[in-house]
Amino acid sequence: MKTFRRVLWASVVVICAAIIWLVYEIGQTNKEMMEIPLGPEFALTAGDGSEITEAALREKPTALFFGFTHCPEVCPTTLYELNGWLHQVDPDGDKINAYWVTVDPERDTPEIMHQYLSNVSDRIVGISGDPDKVHAMIDGFGIYYKKVPLDPNEPDGDYTMDHNAAVFLLNDGGVLKGTIAYSENPDTAVQKLENLIKG
């Protein structure tokens, strides 16, 4: 009976040690994953026609937004507000970058993105390019987007796009540090951007 109890207690100790080790390993893995840059490698086109890659999102703290030029409300509102916040937290424009990636590359060419943004912001760079490459980039970021026909009876006719409305905040290594929600309190949004710049 004593031998059985010893074996039982030894088994309990081994199981407890294994659980502690597993918890530690999971914690370490999660910590490492929190430091991995968000998104895939990509090579797309900025509004000025130059190539832009994932390296641009890792040079400085970055505000990253996904949308489309035919967007009726969410995108123009977010771009207008973000432009104002950027000028507030970084008047000289040398501490934080901002990019707007189209979820509708079939209509939003780099030139159209540039023309659209030139009427809204002098701080936000548009990103577009080959539709297949743009979709691959967006999918790599885990962004939700969906083409929605304006007339259900004409699926190949005019359409709008459903998509994520948050601004993603990346540190200077491309690691996700937070988001700014659509209709975020302006003071909160500014504080988040200031915190991102400070690191």
Residue pairs with C-beta under 8 A, 6 or more apart in sequence:
34 175
35 173
35 175
36 175
37 54
37 57
37 58
37 170
37 173
37 174
37 175
38 57
38 141
38 168
38 170
38 174
38 175
38 176
39 54
39 57
39 137
39 140
39 141
39 174
40 54
40 136
40 137
40 140
40 141
41 53
41 54
42 53
42 54
42 133
42 136
42 137
42 140
43 51
43 52
43 53
43 129
43 133
44 51
44 52
44 53
44 101
44 127
44 128
44 129
44 130
44 133
44 134
44 137
45 51
45 52
45 110
45 127
45 128
45 129
46 52
46 110
46 125
46 126
46 127
47 110
47 111
47 113
47 114
47 117
47 125
47 126
47 127
47 128
48 110
48 114
49 110
49 111
52 99
52 125
52 127
54 174
56 62
56 97
56 99
57 64
57 97
57 99
57 170
57 174
58 170
58 172
58 173
58 174
59 97
59 172
60 95
60 96
60 97
60 172
61 95
61 96
61 97
61 169
61 170
61 171
61 172
61 196
61 197
61 199
62 96
62 97
62 98
62 99
62 169
62 170
62 172
62 174
63 82
63 86
63 96
63 97
63 98
63 99
63 167
63 168
63 169
63 170
63 180
63 193
63 196
64 98
64 99
64 101
64 167
64 168
64 169
64 170
65 75
65 78
65 79
65 82
65 98
65 99
65 100
65 101
65 124
65 166
65 167
65 168
66 100
66 101
66 102
66 103
66 138
66 141
66 143
66 145
66 163
66 164
67 74
67 75
67 78
67 79
67 100
67 101
67 102
67 103
67 163
67 165
68 75
68 102
68 103
68 104
68 107
68 108
68 161
68 163
69 75
69 102
69 104
69 107
69 108
69 112
69 113
69 116
70 104
70 107
70 160
70 161
71 160
71 161
72 160
74 165
74 182
75 100
76 120
77 182
78 165
78 167
78 182
79 100
79 117
79 120
79 121
79 124
80 120
80 121
81 186
81 189
82 98
82 121
82 124
82 167
82 180
83 120
83 121
83 122
83 123
83 124
85 186
85 189
85 190
85 193
86 93
86 96
86 98
86 121
86 123
86 124
86 193
87 123
88 190
89 95
89 96
89 190
89 193
89 194
89 197
90 96
90 193
90 197
93 123
95 197
96 193
96 196
96 197
97 125
98 121
98 123
98 124
98 125
99 124
99 125
99 126
99 127
100 113
100 117
100 124
100 125
100 126
100 127
101 126
101 127
101 128
101 134
101 137
101 138
102 108
102 113
102 126
102 127
102 128
102 134
103 138
103 143
103 145
103 161
103 163
104 147
104 161
105 128
105 129
105 130
105 131
105 134
105 135
106 131
108 116
108 126
108 128
109 128
110 126
110 127
110 128
110 129
112 128
113 126
113 127
113 128
114 126
116 126
117 124
117 125
117 126
127 134
128 134
138 145
141 168
143 163
143 164
144 162
144 163
144 164
145 161
145 162
145 163
145 164
146 161
146 162
146 163
147 159
147 160
147 161
148 159
148 160
148 161
148 162
149 155
149 156
149 157
149 158
149 159
150 157
150 158
150 159
150 160
151 157
151 158
165 181
165 182
166 179
166 180
166 181
166 182
167 179
167 180
168 176
168 179
169 176
169 177
169 178
169 179
169 180
169 192
169 193
169 196
170 176
170 177
171 177
171 196
171 199
172 199
177 196
178 192
178 195
178 196
180 188
180 189
180 192
180 193
184 192
